[in-house]
Amino acid sequence: MSELRLEEFVMPAANLGPPSPLVPFVVDTANLVTVDAVDDNVPPEEARHVGYGYVDGCLPYLVQDEYDRQRRPRSFRAAVLENEILRATFLPELGGRLWSLIHKPDGRELLFANSIFQPANLGIRDAWFSGGVEWNFCWIGHTPFTCSPLFAGRAALDDGTPVLRMWEWERVRQMPYQIDAYLPDGSPVLYVRVRLVNGDDRTVPVYWWSNIAVTETADTRVLAPCDSTLTFNYAGKLSLASYPYRDDRDLSYPTQSPHAADFFFRIPKGEYPWVASVDGGGKGFFHASNEQLNGRKVWVFGMGAGGRQWQNFLNPGHAYIEIQGGLTRIQSQCLPMPPHTQWEWVEAFGPVEADPATAHGKDWSAAWKDAQKRIEATVSRKHLDMELARTEAMARRAPDEVLHRGSGWGAMERLRRQRGDEPPIEPSSVVFDDDSLSQEQAPWLELLRTGTFPEADSREAPASYMVQDQWRAMLEDAIESGRSNHWSAWLHLGIMHVAHKRYDEARGAWEKSVSLRPSAWAYRHLAVLAELEDRHDESARLYLQAVECAPGYGRLIIECGKALVRAAQHQKWLTLLEQLDGTVRSIGRVRLLEAQAALSLDDIERAGSILEDDLVVTDAREGEDGPAHLWYRYQAKRLAAAEGIPLDEQLEKRVRREIPPPSYLDFRLGD
């Protein structure tokens, strides 16, 4: 019998910490494919939407960067779907992640189910964690809900099969999304039905990728119905290449990839879109869908030192890869979704057991065709199309019961539309009730109901931001009328301007804010604007003023340290460190900046005492090369001083050849 139940799920978990109001104003594009990075051999139609839908920063979302690496047992709320063959465990508190999918007949875990919750700096809002299946909707990158709750509810098919519905309101696209997961009696696959509805009079850039973590071993092979890929290897180019054989390597085995890479499979139009991962015995996992979700990819960390370090940093002692399915050929694209349109599809997740000799044979075509035959015997393209039609009525009904609530932003939008006599949020199958409202929405609810934006305590960090034009108009009216002509209203008005790249207006608003009442938040935002305009000394000065207003705020001190180092004010940074308490000084990033400043002042011993001390940089960014380069610079200066030789290019080459950075400083993904 198929059932849906709630359970307690306990695992060692790091503390996520509170969100930070220090949002970035521009996006980190180091690991994204831009138009300039597309090789000439990529067909124009496949690169057509590269860059479309990019979003700078993460506004109006707050950054999640206060996590640690002290893991303790923590209880999570889990929704479990189970039938005679499969048991699927979802975590609504963590973006609805499908955490585990167990094949009950042999007790086999089909996914890489991480044994810990350990955030690291790989997401749109910084915090991201590995394992399971992540549902990435919104704009290019990981979903902003990676480490945030989704709504979850109970629904049912017409035959009574229980359905787990998950949904949220996405604040950048101003759209909801809906995920319906179910396991019919006796089904060998988990079905996940996705529904996206644009109910407004505007075209919306839409992005979707289902990212599936599976275990990586030396004999893991990834199969897909194609003979070429668009490959991005973090060396700066997206190029068309044959697959899987290249440079005497078989890249369908992830451990044959020397460095991190994206392999986007060029599945011919009209082919069944699927991807599978199988072990040496031919057993594994597959993901298939209707043709709407036609993109497929494998992501590998590669065998370089940086990739291996990332594996261990995210899930100590375990290696994994990701096989993925999306709406576009590659991930640096969104698709334009016309007004009053809906897109929906069904994804199937299940076990595959291929012939080992064929699956691991030299004949690539025979390998994937054998796997496809077995996948189609389990769930055919025709069956998925029928399943999409069969479940249509269920997908259009509201859930029978709300099991878990997400954020209150959908409720805020519902209330705003009601007050403005605007059409309601579509579809009606998702529910954003008043019980979801929290303190995050409180000031905006007051603005909506009374026309007044409440003045906050300038010592307290803002709990939320809004950037929609409709809210800006309300806030401007509150200021101009005199009802809310205070520092916090001007602070938020500046955020609204910067979200739309109106930098002069943002600067004016924040200068007005500090003239009414100085705050760390306005000074910090002004410092970021100065940095964007390469006014490094001005940025450093403003950051120091911000720190004076909030002297114990670690993340602000880190940003201040970066600004002082960029402005070559190294001694000023070291002097500031002497004024900090031990807790802040012990933060890994603070110590790294101390080493950087000390090395710039030729205090080699001080830099070495930090860099050779098994330093843990908790917030290291995916692909970040700064710590490794600092190590090379330190070693070159040390050898030059010890041996009385010049600090030149020859010495730098020697260092790179003979003294590689320790793993705890190597987060590089490219060559």
N, C-alpha and C positions, 0 to 999 in steps of 0.2 A: 504493500500500500504506500502511496505517496503521501508525505506529510510535510508540514511547515511548522517549526517550533522555535522558540527562543531559548537560548542557553547562555550560561556564563562561560567565557573562554579566557583562560589565564595563561599568560606568558611573561617572561622577563621583558620589561619595557623601560626605555629611557624616559625621563620627564620631558614632555614637549615644551612646557613653560608657557607664559602668557604671550600673546601677539605683540608685535612692536609697531609703533606708529611711524617708524623711520623708513617709510616706503621708498624704493628706488624710483627715479623718474624716467629712466631709460632701461631698456632690456639688455641683458647680457647676451650678445649674439655670438659668442665664441664657438658654440657648438651647434649653430644653426646654419642651414644652407641659405645663402643670399643669392640674389640674381647674379652678382659678380662671380660667385663661386661655381656656377654651372658651366661645365665644360662644353665646348663647341660640338662634341659628338652626341650630346643629349638631344633627342628629337624635340622640336619646339612645342609640340602639343603636350608632351609630358612635363615640360617645365613651365607651362603656360601660367599657372597660378603661384609660382614660387614668389614668396614675399607677400602675397595677398593675405590680409588678415593678421599680420604681425601686430602685436600690442606692446608698447613700451611700458616697462615696469609691471606693476600688478594692481595699480589703483582700480577700483576703490578698496580692494582687499588689503588687509594688514599683513606684514611680513611675519613669518613664524621662524624665528632664529634664536630662541632662547633655550633650545633643547640641550641636553647634556649626554654623557655616555655612562652614566651610573644606572645600570639596569636593575630593576627590582620587580618581583612578581606583581602583576597588575591585572585586574579583571576587566574584560571587555564584554560588551553585549554582542552576542552572535545570533544570527538568524540561520537556521539550518534547514535545508531542503534534503529529503532523503526518500529513496525508493529501494527496491530490492537489490539494485546494482550499484548505485552511486550515492555518496553523501557529500553534499556541497555546503561549505561553511562560509558565510558572508559576515563582514564586520561593518555595520552601518555607521559606527562612530569614526571609521577611517575611510571615508569616501565610498563606502559600500563595497570595499575590496572583497573579491572572491578569494578567500585566504587559502582554502584547501578543497581539493576534489579527490575523494578517495574511491577507488574501484574496489568494491566490497568483496567480490569473489576471490581475489588474491591479496586483498589488503594493501594494494599498491597506491601510493600518492602520485597522482598524475601531474601535479604542478610542483614547482619549487615553493614549498610552504615554509617560509622563514621561521625559525624557532624563537626569534626575538623581534621586538619592535625597536628599531634604532634609526631615528631620522638622521639625514645628512643633507648637505647643500646641493641638491640636484633639481629642485622644483621651481615652479613659477614664483612661489612664495618662500623659497629657500627650502623648508623642510620637505623631505621625501624619504620613503623607505622602500625596501625591496621585498619581493615575494608576491605570489598569487596573481590575480588578474585585476588590473587597474582600468577604470573606465574614464578615458580622457576626452571630455567634451569642453569646448569653449574656444580657446585660441591656441596657437602653436606652442606645444610644450605639454608638460604634465598638468592635469586638472588642478585648479585652485582648491579643490576639495580633497586633495590627497590625504591631508591630516585633519580633515574637518568632517562633521557628521552630515549624513544625508537623511532625508525623510525615508521611512520604511513603513510599508503597510501590507495588509493581507488582502488578496483578491482571489478570484477563482475562475477557472475556465467553465464553459457551459456544462461540462461533464463532471464538475466538482473538483477537478485537479487543483490543488492549492498553488497559488502564485505569490511570490515575494515581489512586491513593487517597491522600487526605490526611485526617488526623484529629488530635484532641487531647482532653485531659481538661480540662474547664472547672471551675475550683475553687469558684466561687460557686454555680453551679447543681448542682455535683457530678454532672455528666453528661458523657459524651463526645459528640462530633459527628463525622460522617463525610461526606466529599465524594468522589464518584467521577466523574472526568472522562474522556471518551473521544471519539474521532473515528473512526467507522466508515469503511471504504473508500468513497470517493466522496461522503461526506456533506458537504452545503453548510453544516452547522451543527455547532458544538461542543455536546455534551451534558454537563451537569453534574447528577449525581444526588445529592441530599442525603438523609441518613437521620439522624433524631433518635430516640433510644430512651430512654424513662424506665423503667428496670427496677426501680425501688424502690417502696416502699409510701407514697409521698407525692406530692402534687400539686406540680408545678414550674412557676413562671412562665417561659415560653419566648419568646425573641425571635429573629427572623431577618430580615435584610435584605441582599440582594446589591446593593452599591453600584457602579455602572458609570460610569467616567469616559469621556466622549466630548468631542471637540473642539468648542469654541464659536466660531462665526463669525457675521458679521452676517446671513447667510442660513440659519443653522441653525434648523430647526423641529422641535419635539418633538410627536409624534403619539401619541394613545392613544384607545381607544374610550369616550369620555365627553363630557358637555357641562357638567360642573360639577366643582369641586374643593373640598377643604378646604384653605384657605390659611393658612400661618403666615408672617408677614412680619417677625418679630423686633421688632414694636412692642407685643407682649404679648398678642395675641389669635389664636386659631384660629377661622376663620369659614368659613361656606359661601358660595360665590360661583360665578357662571357662568364658563364657560371656553370658548374662550380670550379672547373680546372683553370688555374691561373698561376704562372710562374712556378710550375712544378709542385703546386700545392692543390689540395682538394679543399676548397673553402666551405664546402657543405659540412665539414667537421670544424666546429668553432675553435677548437684548440689548434687548428692549423693557421689561424689568423694571427700574424705577429703583433698587431696592434688593434685597438678598438676600432670598430667599423659598423656602419649601417649597410645592410644589403637589402635593397628594395627590389623584390622579385617582379620581373616584367611578365606577369601572367597575361597571355593573349586575351583580347576581348572575346567574350563568349565562352571561355574556359571556366570550369568550376573553381571558384576562389577558395583555396585551402592552403594550410601549411601544417607540417607535422614534424615532430622531434622523436627519433627512435634510438634505442640503445643497441649495444652489440648483439643482443638476442632478438632484435626486431620489435621489441615492445616499446610503446611510447604513448604519445598524446597527439591529438589533432584538433584543429580549429577550422571550421568551415562556415559558410554563410551564403545568403542570397547575393546576387551580383551587385546590389547597391553598395555593399561593403567590399569593394574589389581590390583594395590595396593589401599587400602582404609584405612582411619584412622579418629579418632576423637581426638582432643587435647582439654584438659580441664585445666583451671587454678586451679580448685579445690576450696574448701571452707576454706583453711588455710588463715592465716592473710597475708602471702606474696602474694598468688595468688589474693586475693581480692585487695591488694594494687596495683598490676600490672594492674588489670582491671581499677582501678580508675586513675592510672598514665597515661595509654594510651588513655582512653576515659572516662573522669569524668562522673559519674552518669549512666554509661551504662555497661552492662555485655554481653560478647559474648563468643562463642567457635569457633573452626575451624573444619570443616569436609573437608577431603582432598583426592585427588586421585593421585597415582604415578606409576612409572614404576616398582618399586620393592616392596617386601613385607613390608620392613621397611625403614626408611629414612636414616639410616647410611650406605647405600649401593649405589654404582653406578653400572651400567651394562657396560660390555665391548662392544663397538660398533665397529664391524670389518671395515676394510678399504672399501671404495666405497660402503657404505650401506646407506639406508635411512629408517627411522622409521616414521610412520605417523598414526594418529588416530583422531577420532572425539569425542569431549565431548559435552554432552547435559546438559543444565542448565534450570530448570523450576519448576513450582509449582506442589505440590502433595496435594491431599485431601483424607485422609484415613478415615476409619470408626473409630471414637474416641474410642469407647469401645474396639475394637479389637487392635487398635494401642497402647492403654495404658493398655491392659489386661495382666494378669500374664503369659499367654501362649506366650512365646517369639517367637516361630516358627510361630504361627498364625499371630502375629503382623507383622513380616517382610514379610511374604508371601502375606498378604493382601496389604501391601505397594508395593511390587514388581508387583503384578497383576495390580495395578493402574498405576505404572510407565510404565510397558510394554504396557498398553493400550494407553499411551501418545506417547512413543517412544520405540519401541522394539529393541532387539539386531539385528535382521535382518535388520530393517530400518537403524540403524546406520552403518551397514556394507555396505548397498546400498548407503548411504549418502557419505561414504568415497570414494566409486568408482565414484559416480556421480560428485564429486567436484574435481576429480584428475586433469582434464585439467586446471581448474582455478588455482589450487595451483602451477602449473608449469609455469604459465605466470607471467611476470613482472607486477607490479601495473600500472594502467593507469595514476595515478597521485600521487605524493608525497605530503602529507598533513602536515607532521611534520618530522623534522630530529633529529636523535640521535647523537651519538658521531662520531668523525672522524676516529676512529681506524680501522673500516672496510675499509675505503678509503685508509688509510695508508697501510694496508695489500694488498689491490688490487694493489697499486702502486709498492710495494716491489716485488710482484710476477711478475708484468709486467717487471720491470727492471732486474729481475733475470731469465727471460724466463721460469718461472714456470707455471704450469697449473693455470687457474683462479679460483677464489672462486666459489664453488658450494654451493647452486643451483643458477641459473641465475634469479630465481624469486625474489631474494632480491637485492636491488640496494644500493651501497655505492658510492655516487657521490662526486666530489671534493667540492661541496658547503657545505659539512658537516665538512670539515677541519677547525680547529681553532688554537688558540695559543698553546693549549696543544700539538698539533702535530708539531708545527713549528720547534723546534730543530731537530726532527727526520727526518722531510722532508728535512732539509738542509743537514743532514748527508747522506741521501739517494741520493740526487742530486749532492752534491759537495764532499762527502767524508770527510767533516769537521764537527765536533760537536761544536756548538758555545759556547763560554765561557759566563757563566751567572754572574750576580752580586751575590756575596756570601751572601749578606744580604737578598736576596729574596728567598722565599721558592721554591723548584723545582715544576714546574707545572705538571709534569707527569714523569712516569717511563716506561721503556721497559725491558722485561726479556727474550724474545725469543733468541735462539742461533744465528739466522741469524743477529739480531741487535747487539749482543755481538761481533760477528766477525767483523762487520763494525766498531764498536767503538774501538775495539782493534787495528784494522788497522790504524784508525785515530790517535790513541795515539802513536803507534810504528813508524809511519811515521813522527811524529813531527808536524803534522797539528793540533792536538788537545791535546797536552801534558799539560793540565791545570787541575786545582782543580775539576771543575765540571765534566769533562770527567771521571776522576778517581772516583768521587763520584758515578756516574751512573754505572760504571763498577763494583763497590762493590755491588750495589743493584742487578745487574745481577747475581753475584756469590752467594749472600746470598739466592736468590730465589731458587737456586738449592742446597742449604745446603753446599756450598763450603766456609765454614766459615774462614778458614785460608787465602784463596785468597781474600775474602771480607775485612778482617782486613788489609791485606797488601795494598789493593787499597785505603781504607779510611785513613790509616796512610800516604800514599803518598799524598792524597788529602790535609790533614791538613798541610803537610810539604810545599806544594805549596801555599796554602792560607787557614788559619783556617776558619772554618764555623760551625755554630750551627748544621748543618745537619750531617756532618761527625762525629763530636764529639758525637752527640746523637746516631748514628748508632754504633759507637765503644762502647758506654756505654751499649747498648742493648746486644751486643755480650758478654761483660764482665758479665752482669747479667745472661745470659744463661749458663755461665760457673761457676756460683756461686762465682764470684770475686766481692763481693758486695762493698767493699771499693773502688776498682778501678772504678766500675760502677758509684758510687756516685761522685768521682772526675771528671770523664769525663762529667757527666751531669752538674756539676757546670761550667765546661768550656763551655759547649754548651749554658747554660743560659747567661753567660757573653757575648756571641756573639749575642744573641737574647733576651735581658732582659725583653721584654714586651710580649713574646709569652706565653699565658696562658697554652696551652696544654703541651708545653715543661716544664714549671714550675711544672705542675702536675706530669709529669713523673719524674722530678728531686726530687720532694718531696717524691714520692713513693720509689725512690732509697735511699734517705737519711734515711727514716724510716726503710727500710729493712736492711740497714747497721748499724742500731742503732745509727745514728748520729742525734739524736732528737734535740739537742740544735742548731746544725748547720742549721737545717731546720727552726727552730723558728727564728733564727737570719736572715736567708734569707727572711723570711716573712716580717720582719720589713723594708726591702728595697723595697718592692713591693708597687705599687699604690693600691688604694682602690678597683678599678674595679677587679683586679686579686685576691686580698685577699678575695673578697666577693663571688668568685666562690664556689659552694657547695662542690666540691671535694677538693678544697684547704682548706676549713674550716674543712672538715672531717679529712684530714691529720694533720691539726693543733691540733685538739682534740686528735688524736692518739698519736702525739708526746708529747703533754702536759700530757696526762695520763701516758705515759711511764716515765715521769720525776716527777710523783706524784703531778702534779699541777691539783688536782681534780676539783677545782673551775673553772679554765679556760676551762677544758674539758667539764664540765657540762654546762657552759654558751653557748657552741656551740651545744651540743647534745640535750639540752632541749629547743632549740630555733626554733622548726619547720623547721629544716634544709631541704633544697631541693637539693638533689644530682642528678642533671640533667642527668649525664652520668652513673647512676647506671646500672650495667650489669644484664641481665636476670639471676635469680638464685643467685645473689651475696649475700653472707652471712656475709661479713665483717662488714657492719654497725650495724647489729643486735648483732654480737658478741662483737663489741666495746661497745655497750650499756650495755650488761651484765657485761663486765669488769669494766666499769665506775661505775655501781651501786654496784658491789661487793666492789670496793675500797672505795666508799663513805660510805657504811654501816660499813665496817671494821673500818674506821677512826671515824665515829660518835658513834659507840657502843663499841669501844675498843675490838673488837673480831678479831680472826685470819682470814686471807684471805685464806680460805681452800676450799676443795671440798664441804663440807657441806654448806658453805655460797653460793658458786656458784649455788648449786642445789636450795637453797632457792630463790635466785634472779630469776632464770629461772622460778620458780613456781609462784612467787608473783609479779614480775615486768617485764612483757613482753615489748618488744621494741615498741615504738610508730610506727604507720603505716608508717610514712615518713622515717623510717630507716629499714623497714622490706621488703626485696626483695627476700626472700628465697622461693623456690618452693617445696623443699622436706620436710621431717618431721622436 
